[in-house]
Amino acid sequence: QLVTLWTALETLIPSTAHGAKIVNILNQMTPFLMQAYIQRIVQRFTHDLISWKPWYAKRLLNKVPGIEGANTIYRAMALLAVDTNSELRSELYTELKDFHLLRYRAYQLSELLGSPASLRAALDTHLMKVEWQIRRIYRTRNMLVHSGKRPSYIHTLVENAHDYFDQIIFDVMRMSCGEYRAGTLDDVFELVKIRQAKFTSTLAGISKFNVENCAFLCDDLDTLHDFQNESWGMQRRPSIH
């Protein structure tokens, strides 16, 4: 499985004549994985929050001021990131009572998203860990091919490699068939680099989050609901800005 997944990644990623293979793979893969990180953890938290108490969670999220429409992920992001929503967060912590794990996750996410500086630090740490894991996958793949040795931690590497591949192929499909209409894999990878550079630049230019400037953190978010309702280029999704 690991060898097959790595071969699929190598086939998908545009090659370059300069530099080591693993360096090129890291440079090409990480832009796909970095921006999705914050979106995914907030999306998972929102899903778990609504699964816990659907009517209370929706009622609480609807109290988040300054947001029009029914973008649940955006409301959850603002609830966690914006200082002026501290009373709503306190209400949530109280309501969670003995649900210590979910309350801790809410608090931890609020701390992570509480300022652009803390978010940048978290993203730097995540980038380092992702690069380490990709290198471990690469080294283990080489060990399997050349010596046949199978380390005890291989199941974790397979799971992570599969997740990385799924994230990348998902974006490739969306950018090929959606509003971007990318014609080649090279175009897709360049667009993702540009998107990540814009995300990093936007984050660097913010000193404190408010309900307006935190919207980019969950902009361009793709959920199952988005896919089911996407017309794939016939019309643009409404902007949350």
C-alpha positions, -999 to 999 in steps of 0.1 A, spaced: 0 0 0 27 24 9 47 18 -22 16 21 -44 6 54 -27 41 69 -30 42 59 -67 8 75 -72 21 107 -56 52 107 -77 31 102 -108 8 130 -99 34 156 -89 51 175 -117 88 167 -119 116 191 -121 152 188 -134 166 208 -105 172 197 -70 166 164 -51 134 145 -58 122 146 -22 127 184 -21 106 188 -52 79 166 -37 78 186 -5 76 219 -23 48 206 -45 27 188 -18 28 212 12 8 240 -4 -21 216 -8 -19 204 28 -12 237 47 -43 258 39 -66 228 43 -53 222 79 -72 250 96 -103 244 76 -104 207 84 -100 210 121 -127 237 124 -149 217 101 -145 186 123 -151 206 154 -183 221 139 -195 186 129 -189 172 164 -205 202 180 -237 198 159 -237 161 164 -236 167 202 -266 190 204 -279 200 170 -305 225 180 -284 242 207 -253 243 184 -273 259 156 -289 284 179 -255 293 194 -239 297 160 -268 319 148 -260 343 176 -226 350 161 -229 387 150 -220 402 117 -225 371 95 -252 368 69 -264 336 54 -261 300 67 -223 294 64 -220 272 95 -182 268 92 -177 305 89 -198 311 120 -179 285 140 -146 301 128 -157 335 140 -170 321 173 -136 307 180 -114 334 166 -130 368 174 -124 384 208 -158 400 209 -174 365 209 -159 356 242 -193 356 260 -207 332 234 -176 309 240 -182 311 278 -218 301 272 -206 271 251 -181 260 278 -208 261 304 -233 242 283 -207 215 276 -207 207 313 -191 172 317 -182 168 280 -146 176 289 -130 165 256 -152 187 234 -149 216 258 -111 212 257 -111 211 219 -132 243 218 -108 260 242 -77 248 224 -90 259 190 -99 293 205 -64 297 217 -49 286 184 -72 310 164 -72 337 190 -46 358 172 -28 358 138 5 354 156 -6 322 174 -21 309 141 11 315 122 31 297 149 7 267 147 10 266 109 48 267 111 47 238 135 22 219 113 44 225 82 74 211 100 55 180 111 41 174 77 75 176 61 89 152 86 61 127 79 65 129 42 103 123 46 95 93 68 71 79 42 98 84 15 125 67 36 102 38 45 92 33 9 129 31 -1 136 6 27 107 -16 16 118 -15 -20 155 -21 -14 156 -43 17 121 -56 22 121 -45 58 87 -36 72 87 -12 102 61 -16 130 48 20 125 40 14 88 2 15 93 4 51 105 25 60 74 0 43 51 -29 62 67 -11 96 64 1 89 28 -35 80 19 -48 112 35 -22 134 17 -30 118 -16 -68 122 -11 -63 159 -3 -42 165 -34 -64 145 -58 -95 163 -44 -80 197 -52 -68 185 -86 -103 174 -95 -119 206 -81 -95 229 -100 -98 209 -132 -136 208 -132 -147 238 -112 -144 275 -118 -107 275 -123 -109 251 -153 -72 242 -151 -61 224 -182 -30 205 -169 -16 192 -137 12 218 -139 -15 245 -140 -32 230 -109 0 229 -89 9 265 -98 -26 277 -89 -24 260 -55 10 276 -49 -5 310 -57 -35 303 -35 -12 294 -6 10 324 -11 -21 347 -10 -33 330 22 1 335 39 2 371 27 -33 378 40 -25 363 74 7 382 77 -11 415 71 -36 410 100 -28 421 135 -61 411 151 -90 390 139 -125 404 135 -156 390 119 -147 405 85 -110 397 82 -112 361 95 -134 350 66 -105 341 44 -96 313 69 -126 293 57 -130 308 22 -130 283 -6 -140 256 18 -152 224 2 -176 202 21 -198 174 9 -227 198 9 -207 221 -15 -201 192 -39 -237 181 -39 -248 217 -47 -220 228 -70 -228 234 -106 -192 230 -116 -186 262 -135 -222 271 -145 -224 296 -117 -201 309 -90 -207 301 -54 -218 331 -33 -188 348 -16 -188 348 22 -170 382 22 
